[in-house]
């Protein structure tokens, strides 16, 4: 392959990766809003609920981005499923668990830091602990589909495509910025919050390059969101009420995140930098980055 042909192939991969993200979100939004516009009765009521709307959007997004992964990744770019991050179960399951622990630890660190630094606190609300445990199981089931959908959208084909065109470092940066930008309409979002979400994209992108690939990054994504929601804090501006436990964010908001959740404050910045540093020490990640 000549240098000119090689350059064309790289930019072709970058162009298709960007088109993948744009087409995926346009199609997902059109289908979700189209359904809501046509729905009536119980279906409209279900989609008007934050939980129902989130799950429906995730289901549509998984279908759309899954289809685009085949059309663009497999058919247009000729990538194998393994190259696109779909590791086999024997590798994916341990990777998912490893990513889950990393995400849980990073989010818990952000919340813990907000206690001495910003005066955040927890209080028992009088509800039963058993109900709290049941809610944790339900939260896991509710948060997993959106986490997988966003990993398909950013750490599947786009990260692979941009990395092949620009190198893994720039590929991580581009997909992280795109990841931050799609959250710009979240409630109470700030510039710092968008920066932290982009930094979270860097963290998740690095876990994608570890053994387990898409499943490792999905585990890390779920772990981050689950730790925040399970400890009664908002997730990217979206509140999750849990029985038994209440979280009271401290001040100032630029430090603790306030009503947006820790992702809106410097506590998340510190925690995510620590998470990135930890993941960079993973042996399987070093092998992938060097290779």
C-alpha positions in Angstrom: 0.0 0.0 0.0 1.4 3.4 -1.0 1.7 6.3 1.5 -1.1 8.1 -0.4 -3.4 5.1 -0.3 -2.6 4.6 3.4 -3.4 8.2 4.2 -6.7 7.9 2.3 -7.6 4.8 4.2 -6.9 6.5 7.5 -9.0 9.5 6.8 -11.7 7.3 5.4 -11.8 5.5 8.7 -12.0 8.9 10.6 -14.8 10.2 8.3 -16.8 7.1 8.7 -16.3 7.1 12.5 -17.6 10.6 12.8 -20.5 9.8 10.4 -21.3 6.7 12.6 -21.7 8.9 15.7 -23.8 11.6 13.9 -26.0 9.1 12.1 -26.5 7.0 15.2 -27.6 9.9 17.4 -29.8 11.5 14.6 -31.5 8.1 14.0 -32.0 7.3 17.7 -33.4 10.8 18.4 -35.7 10.6 15.4 -37.1 7.2 16.4 -37.5 8.2 20.1 -39.3 11.5 19.4 -41.3 9.9 16.6 -42.5 7.2 18.9 -43.4 9.8 21.6 -45.3 11.9 19.2 -47.4 9.0 18.0 -47.8 7.3 21.3 -51.0 7.7 23.4 -52.4 6.3 26.6 -50.2 4.1 28.7 -47.4 4.1 26.2 -47.2 7.9 26.2 -47.3 7.9 30.0 -44.5 5.3 30.2 -42.3 7.4 27.8 -43.0 10.6 29.7 -41.5 9.0 32.8 -37.7 9.6 33.1 -37.0 6.0 33.7 -39.1 4.7 30.9 -37.8 7.3 28.4 -34.2 6.4 29.4 -34.6 2.7 28.9 -36.5 3.1 25.6 -33.8 5.5 24.3 -31.1 3.0 25.4 -32.9 0.1 23.6 -33.3 2.1 20.4 -29.7 3.3 20.6 -28.4 -0.2 21.0 -30.4 -1.3 18.0 -29.3 1.6 15.9 -25.6 1.6 16.9 -25.5 -2.2 16.7 -26.8 -2.0 13.1 -24.4 0.7 12.2 -21.5 -1.3 13.7 -22.3 -4.0 11.2 -23.0 -1.7 8.3 -20.1 0.7 8.8 -17.6 -1.3 10.7 -18.0 -4.7 9.1 -19.3 -4.0 5.7 -17.7 -0.6 4.9 -14.4 -0.6 6.8 -13.9 -4.4 6.8 -13.1 -4.7 10.5 -13.7 -7.9 12.4 -15.9 -8.1 15.4 -12.8 -8.6 17.6 -11.2 -5.5 16.1 -14.4 -3.6 16.9 -14.1 -4.5 20.6 -16.5 -7.5 20.8 -14.2 -9.8 22.8 -15.3 -13.4 23.5 -17.0 -14.2 26.8 -13.9 -15.8 28.3 -12.1 -12.5 28.0 -15.1 -10.2 28.1 -16.6 -11.3 31.4 -13.3 -10.9 33.5 -12.8 -7.6 31.7 -16.3 -6.4 32.6 -15.7 -7.2 36.3 -12.3 -5.4 36.2 -13.9 -2.4 34.6 -16.8 -2.4 37.0 -14.5 -2.3 40.0 -12.5 0.6 38.5 -15.7 2.6 37.8 -17.1 1.9 41.3 -13.8 2.9 43.0 -13.4 6.1 40.9 -17.0 7.4 41.6 -16.8 6.4 45.3 -13.5 8.4 45.6 -15.2 11.5 44.1 -18.0 11.3 46.6 -15.7 10.6 49.6 -13.5 13.6 48.7 -16.5 15.9 48.7 -17.1 15.1 52.4 -14.0 16.7 54.0 -13.4 19.2 51.2 -16.9 20.5 50.6 -19.0 19.4 53.6 -21.1 16.8 51.7 -22.8 14.2 53.9 -25.2 11.3 54.0 -28.2 10.7 56.2 -30.5 7.8 56.8 -34.1 8.6 55.7 -35.8 6.0 57.8 -36.5 3.6 55.0 -35.7 -0.1 55.3 -32.3 -1.4 54.3 -33.8 -4.3 52.5 -35.6 -1.9 50.1 -32.3 -0.2 49.5 -30.7 -3.5 48.5 -33.6 -4.2 46.1 -33.2 -0.7 44.6 -29.5 -1.4 44.0 -30.4 -4.5 41.9 -33.0 -2.5 40.0 -30.5 0.4 39.4 -28.0 -2.1 38.0 -30.6 -3.3 35.5 -31.7 0.2 34.6 -28.2 1.7 34.2 -26.6 -1.2 32.3 -28.4 -0.6 28.9 -27.6 3.2 28.7 -24.0 2.4 29.6 -23.7 -0.2 26.9 -25.4 2.0 24.4 -22.9 4.9 25.0 -20.0 2.5 24.9 -21.2 1.3 21.5 -21.6 4.9 20.4 -18.1 6.1 21.4 -15.8 3.3 22.5 -16.7 0.8 19.8 -16.2 1.7 16.1 -15.4 5.4 16.6 -12.5 4.9 19.0 -11.1 2.1 16.7 -11.6 4.2 13.6 -10.2 7.5 15.0 -7.3 5.6 16.5 -6.4 3.9 13.2 -6.5 7.4 11.5 -4.9 9.6 14.2 -3.2 7.3 16.6 -4.5 6.0 19.9 -3.8 9.1 21.8 -5.6 11.5 19.5 -8.3 8.9 19.0 -9.0 8.9 22.7 -9.1 12.7 22.8 -11.5 13.0 19.9 -14.0 10.5 21.2 -13.7 11.9 24.7 -14.6 15.4 23.4 -17.5 14.0 21.4 -18.7 12.1 24.5 -18.7 15.3 26.5 -20.5 17.3 23.8 -23.5 14.9 23.7 -24.2 15.7 27.3 -24.4 19.5 26.8 -28.2 19.5 27.2 -28.2 17.6 30.5 -29.9 19.5 33.4 -27.7 22.1 35.2 -24.7 21.3 33.1 -21.6 23.5 33.3 -18.4 23.9 31.4 -16.6 22.1 34.2 -19.2 19.3 34.1 -18.6 18.8 30.4 -14.9 18.8 30.9 -15.3 16.1 33.6 -17.5 14.0 31.3 -14.9 14.3 28.6 -12.2 13.2 31.1 -14.5 10.3 32.0 -14.5 9.5 28.2 -10.7 9.3 28.4 -10.9 6.9 31.4 -13.5 4.7 29.6 -11.5 4.8 26.4 -8.4 3.6 28.1 -10.4 0.7 29.6 -11.5 -0.2 26.1 -7.9 -0.8 25.1 -7.5 -3.2 28.0 -8.3 -6.9 27.6 -12.0 -7.3 27.4 -12.4 -4.1 25.2 -16.0 -3.1 24.9 -17.1 -5.2 27.8 -14.4 -3.7 30.1 -15.4 -0.2 29.2 -19.1 -1.0 29.7 -18.3 -2.4 33.1 -16.3 0.8 34.0 -19.2 3.0 32.7 -21.8 1.0 34.7 -19.6 1.1 37.8 -19.2 4.8 37.7 -22.9 5.5 37.3 -24.0 2.8 39.7 -21.7 4.1 42.5 -23.1 7.6 42.2 -26.8 6.5 42.0 -26.4 3.8 44.6 -25.0 6.4 47.0 -27.9 8.7 46.3 -26.1 11.3 44.2 -27.2 12.6 40.9 -25.6 11.1 37.7 -24.8 13.8 35.1 -27.6 16.0 36.4 -30.2 13.2 36.7 -31.3 12.4 40.2 -31.9 8.9 41.5 -33.9 8.5 44.6 -33.0 5.5 46.8 -34.7 4.4 50.0 -32.8 4.3 53.3 -30.1 6.8 52.2 -30.0 10.5 51.3 -27.0 12.4 49.9 -26.5 16.1 50.7 -23.9 17.8 48.5 -21.8 20.4 50.1 -20.6 23.8 48.8 -19.3 25.4 46.7 -20.8 23.7 43.7 -17.7 24.1 41.6 -16.0 21.8 44.1 -18.7 19.2 45.0 -20.8 19.4 41.8 -24.0 20.5 43.6 -27.2 19.4 42.0 -25.5 18.1 38.9 -23.7 15.5 41.0 -20.0 15.0 41.6 -19.3 15.1 37.8 -19.9 18.9 38.0 -17.1 19.5 40.6 -13.4 19.3 41.0 -13.8 16.2 43.2 -14.6 14.3 40.0 -11.7 15.8 38.2 -9.3 14.5 40.9 -11.0 11.1 41.0 -10.9 10.7 37.2 -7.3 11.7 37.0 -6.5 9.1 39.6 -8.6 6.5 37.7 -6.7 7.3 34.5 -3.4 6.9 36.3 -4.6 3.6 37.7 -5.7 2.2 34.4 -2.5 3.2 32.7 -0.7 0.8 35.1 -2.7 -2.2 34.0 -0.4 -4.7 32.4 -2.9 -5.7 29.7 -3.4 -2.1 28.7 0.3 -1.4 28.4 0.6 -4.4 26.1 -2.2 -3.1 23.9 -0.9 0.5 23.8 2.6 -0.6 22.9 1.3 -3.1 20.3 
